[in-house]
Amino acid sequence: MLLPYSAEANVNDDRYDGNIFPLYAGNGSIVPPRVSLKQSLARSDRPTVLGFYLDDSQDCKQYASVWSAVDAYYGRAVDIILLSVDSFLPQDEYSPTEPPYYYSGIIPQTVIFNQAGEDVLSVTGDTPFEILDNALRRVFNLEPRPESVKLRRRSVNEQNLELVPEP
């Protein structure tokens, strides 16, 4: 039996594919977030990575592999909070414990907070993993990597990308 509509997901366009952003961000383990920003900032033992995206943005779909790499390296030591900006309710003002307070209006956007809840990095657009990694290394007081390996995106399947060293 043929269905009148086809369902296709594509990481290379701005088409809304349904609520499947978690697939682009790896295995779906980081969307929805496990804690709220307020809960995360109240902790004093874990940094926070806050990310803003849109389900129908090609840039965000492709950038999801960077957030997945952050999760792979730091997922057990940081709170990762990825939020669709479509979910924000408009208000005149937001408090510093509400995610829209940090949203600059450009997606994708990543904000990193140290253990004290201080904003240590806020970047927009297609930011290389190495920049996020370096910021988190400073937060954890780790030595910088002796040589940063330039990473490129490699398609795993129709929905997922991973970061691999350039040839």
MARLUM-716598 format. One line per 3 residues: number of its first residue (from 1); their letters; for each residue x, y, z of N, C-alpha, C. Coordinates in steps of 0.02 Angstrom, whole numbers, plus 50000, padded with zeros to 5 digits. Atoms other than C-alpha are relative to their C-alpha. Example, Ala and Ser with C-alpha at 12.3 -4.5 7.8 and 13.67 -1.06 7.14 Angstrom:
1) AS) 50045,49941,50000,50615,49775,50390,50045,50060,50000  49958,49941,49997,50684,49947,50357,49961,50055,50037
This chain:
1) MLL) 50042,49942,50000,50000,50000,50000,50045,50062,50000  49962,49938,50005,50072,50168,49950,49967,50055,50042  50025,49944,49961,50055,50314,50068,50005,50064,49958
4) PYS) 49999,49939,50041,50015,50485,49993,50057,50048,50018  49947,49954,49980,50153,50573,50091,50062,49960,50017  49938,50033,49981,50333,50528,50110,50032,50039,50058
7) AEA) 49966,49969,49943,50431,50562,50269,50075,49995,49987  49929,49998,50012,50608,50616,50238,50033,50048,50049  49961,49956,49957,50737,50688,50355,50066,50013,49964
10) NVN) 49939,49982,50035,50885,50781,50285,50038,50051,50040  49959,49955,49960,51027,50863,50378,50024,50060,49959  49973,49948,50044,51068,50974,50228,49949,50049,49974
13) DDR) 50049,49949,50020,50913,51084,50219,49967,50029,50061  50035,49966,49946,50806,51199,50324,49928,49977,50008  50067,50027,49995,50653,51090,50313,49988,49970,50069
16) YDG) 50017,50030,49936,50564,51039,50472,49987,49926,49990  50005,50072,50008,50582,50852,50490,49959,49968,50056  50034,50025,49941,50473,50835,50644,50046,50009,50059
19) NIF) 49961,49991,49939,50538,50829,50820,50054,49946,50004  49948,50052,50002,50692,50726,50776,50070,50028,50011  49934,49972,49988,50833,50843,50825,50044,49954,50042
22) PLY) 49958,50046,49962,50891,50714,50953,50038,49950,49956  49964,50046,50045,50937,50600,50807,50062,50033,49971  49942,49965,50027,51051,50732,50735,50053,50009,50053
25) AGN) 49953,49991,49944,51131,50752,50907,50023,49933,50026  49974,50065,49980,51188,50571,50911,49945,49951,50014  50048,50053,49985,51085,50442,50999,49939,50024,50039
28) GSI) 50058,49973,49965,50957,50557,51078,50009,50004,50075  49990,50000,49928,51036,50552,51250,50006,50069,50030  49991,49933,49973,51059,50741,51266,49941,50046,49988
31) VPP) 50061,49962,50009,50888,50801,51211,49942,49954,50017  50003,49939,49960,50784,50832,51313,50052,49999,50056  49949,49997,49946,50903,50893,51450,49976,49965,50063
34) RVS) 50015,50036,49938,50912,50798,51614,49985,50048,50058  50011,49950,49947,50913,50957,51722,49983,50067,49968  50014,49933,50024,50852,51135,51705,50062,50043,50010
37) LKQ) 49944,49954,49991,50972,51282,51693,50003,50023,50073  50002,49978,49931,50916,51340,51865,50031,49946,50046  49972,50054,49959,50957,51169,51941,50076,49994,49988
40) SLA) 49929,50008,50016,51124,51160,51851,50042,50056,50029  49962,49943,49973,51181,51335,51902,50002,49999,50077  50001,50004,49927,51134,51296,52083,50053,49951,50026
43) RSD) 49947,50046,49980,51262,51155,52086,50066,50037,50000  49935,49968,50001,51439,51204,52128,50055,49951,49979  49950,50051,50018,51523,51045,52068,50003,49985,49925
46) RPT) 50003,50017,50071,51477,51040,51883,49993,50062,49957  50011,49947,50050,51499,51160,51738,49937,49985,49959  50060,50007,50041,51355,51187,51618,50016,50020,49928
49) VLG) 49998,49982,50071,51349,51186,51428,49928,50010,49978  50067,49982,50021,51194,51276,51366,50002,50012,49925  50001,49993,50073,51151,51261,51181,49930,50018,49976
52) FYL) 50063,49979,50030,51016,51344,51078,49997,49977,49927  50007,50025,50069,50949,51269,50916,49928,50009,49977  50067,50005,50030,50800,51259,50798,49997,49934,49964
55) DDS) 50009,50065,50033,50731,51094,50733,50008,50004,49924  50000,49995,50073,50719,51159,50555,50059,50039,49972  49941,49963,50023,50890,51242,50541,50054,49952,49976
58) QDC) 49946,50040,50027,51018,51160,50428,50064,50009,50042  49940,49987,49960,51157,51244,50528,49997,49963,50067  50007,50034,49936,51090,51173,50691,50003,49924,49992
61) KQY) 49998,50072,50011,51064,50999,50620,50073,49978,49991  49931,50019,50012,51245,50996,50561,50043,50012,50062  49961,49984,49940,51311,51075,50722,49987,49951,50057
64) ASV) 50016,50049,49948,51228,50939,50827,50057,49952,50012  49944,50045,49991,51382,50831,50797,50052,50029,50048  49953,49968,49954,51487,50959,50893,49975,49990,50072
67) WSA) 50027,50011,49933,51370,50949,51043,50006,49927,50020  49991,50071,49985,51378,50759,51030,50071,49986,50021  49929,50009,49981,51568,50769,51038,50012,50027,50071
70) VDA) 49995,49974,49932,51555,50878,51194,49972,49949,50049  50030,50051,49958,51440,50746,51268,50046,49940,50006  49956,50059,49998,51562,50607,51222,50060,50012,50046
73) YYG) 49940,49985,49959,51710,50693,51307,49982,50021,50071  50013,49968,49935,51626,50784,51451,49931,49983,50030  50069,50013,49979,51450,50711,51470,49991,49978,50072
76) RAV) 50007,50023,49930,51484,50633,51640,50022,50053,50049  49973,49949,49955,51564,50791,51710,49966,50067,49994  50035,49936,50009,51453,50932,51643,49926,49987,49989
79) DII) 50071,50003,50018,51269,50968,51627,49993,50030,49931  50011,49977,50069,51223,50982,51443,49925,50014,49993  50070,49978,50006,51063,51080,51413,49991,50029,49930
82) LLS) 50015,49977,50067,51009,51093,51231,49926,50016,49995  50070,49977,50002,50850,51192,51201,49983,50030,49933  50026,49969,50060,50747,51237,51050,49975,50070,50018
85) VDS) 50022,49931,49985,50721,51425,51045,49926,50010,49987  50073,49997,50011,50544,51392,50983,49961,49988,50064  50035,50015,49938,50502,51335,51160,49998,50058,50049
88) FLP) 49998,49943,49954,50537,51505,51240,49936,50040,49996  50059,49957,49998,50386,51602,51296,50023,50073,50004  49978,49931,50000,50403,51788,51259,49983,50035,50066
91) QDE) 50008,49961,49939,50428,51898,51412,50040,50065,49991  49962,49938,50003,50490,52075,51441,50071,49991,50027  49935,50013,49969,50632,52013,51551,50005,49928,50022
94) YSP) 49986,50067,49976,50713,51850,51598,50051,50005,50057  49950,50001,49946,50812,51807,51754,50061,49960,49978  49939,50036,50019,50991,51740,51746,49996,49924,50009
97) TEP) 50009,50073,49995,50924,51566,51789,49955,49973,49945  50042,50021,50056,50815,51562,51633,50041,50001,49935  49959,50004,50061,50894,51507,51468,49993,50060,49952
100) PYY) 50004,49945,50048,50822,51649,51360,50041,50062,50020  49958,49945,49976,50923,51772,51467,50066,50001,49961  49934,50006,50033,51080,51709,51375,49995,49995,49924
103) YSG) 50009,50008,50072,51006,51690,51201,50012,50065,49963  49980,49940,50036,51082,51813,51078,49959,50012,49937  50040,49992,50060,50959,51785,50936,50030,49966,49939
106) IIP) 49966,50034,50055,51080,51685,50828,50008,49926,50019  49993,50071,49987,51079,51495,50813,50048,49969,49950  49995,50027,49934,51164,51383,50846,50041,50045,50045
109) QTV) 49962,49962,49951,51231,51461,51005,50018,49954,50057  49976,50040,49943,51334,51382,51144,50027,50047,50054  49977,49961,49942,51362,51457,51317,50028,49949,50050
112) IFN) 49970,50044,49950,51480,51376,51442,50008,50039,50065  49996,49972,49932,51469,51411,51629,50049,49958,50040  49956,50038,49957,51603,51362,51754,49961,49975,50061
115) QAG) 50032,50029,49941,51566,51276,51920,49967,50053,50044  50029,49945,49960,51528,51446,52001,49940,50032,49965  50056,49973,50037,51394,51480,51870,50016,50062,49960
118) EDV) 49979,49942,50039,51496,51614,51781,50006,49981,49926  49997,50009,50072,51479,51630,51593,50073,50008,49977  49929,49997,50021,51654,51587,51525,50008,50000,49925
121) LSV) 49996,50000,50073,51613,51568,51340,49929,50005,49972  50063,49996,50036,51470,51621,51227,50016,50010,49927  49983,49998,50071,51486,51583,51042,49938,49983,49959
124) TGD) 50056,50013,50045,51365,51581,50896,50027,49971,49935  49982,50026,50065,51366,51492,50731,50038,49934,50006  49964,50063,50006,51469,51344,50675,50069,50005,50033
127) TPF) 49939,49994,49961,51601,51348,50812,50035,49932,50003  49965,50065,49997,51734,51212,50802,50000,49970,50070  49998,50036,49937,51735,51081,50939,50061,50021,50041
130) EIL) 49938,49983,49965,51913,51132,50982,49992,50062,50044  50012,49940,49961,51853,51302,51045,49962,49983,50064  50038,50021,49941,51725,51222,51161,50044,49957,50045
133) DNA) 49955,50043,49962,51853,51092,51214,50051,50041,50040  49951,49958,49966,51982,51225,51256,49968,50037,50059  50035,49965,49945,51854,51321,51361,49986,49952,50058
136) LRR) 50013,50048,49948,51805,51165,51456,50065,49977,50034  49935,50017,49970,51988,51120,51483,50022,50054,50050  49984,49946,49952,52014,51291,51564,49955,49995,50062
139) VFN) 50046,50006,49944,51859,51265,51672,50022,49944,50047  49978,50056,49959,51926,51097,51732,50073,50004,50020  49929,49990,49984,52103,51165,51749,50043,49943,49972
142) LEP) 49963,50052,50035,52168,51037,51624,50051,50032,49953  49950,49977,50048,52322,51055,51516,49967,50005,49932  50026,49998,50069,52284,51112,51339,50026,49940,49962
145) RPE) 49977,50056,50041,52297,50977,51210,50066,50021,49967  49935,49981,50030,52476,50971,51145,49993,50019,49927  50012,49983,50070,52414,50973,50967,49927,49989,49986
148) SVK) 50071,50004,50015,52237,51010,50918,49991,49967,49932  50013,50035,50062,52177,50888,50788,49940,50033,49966  50054,49970,50037,52071,50972,50655,49949,49946,49983
151) LRR) 50052,50049,50011,51905,50881,50644,49955,50021,49942  50048,49987,50053,51783,50866,50500,49939,49957,50013  50061,50039,49991,51606,50802,50491,49999,49942,49950
154) RSV) 50007,50059,50042,51578,50627,50423,49930,49972,50012  50067,50026,49995,51406,50559,50386,50002,49927,50021  50005,50069,49977,51365,50401,50483,49942,49966,49965
157) NEQ) 50058,50023,50037,51194,50379,50406,49961,50062,49979  50039,49944,50026,51054,50488,50339,49990,50055,50051  50014,49950,49949,51029,50576,50506,50060,50021,50042
160) NLE) 49947,49987,49952,51190,50566,50604,50067,50017,49968  49932,49981,50020,51360,50647,50585,50045,49987,50060  49952,50003,49947,51517,50621,50685,50060,50041,49981
163) LVP) 49939,49962,50012,51677,50720,50703,50059,49951,49998  49942,50044,50009,51832,50630,50638,50059,50043,49979  49942,49962,50021,52011,50688,50609,50002,50009,49924
166) EP) 49992,49989,50071,52045,50767,50441,50055,49956,49973  49947,50043,50028,52148,50657,50324,50065,50038,49989
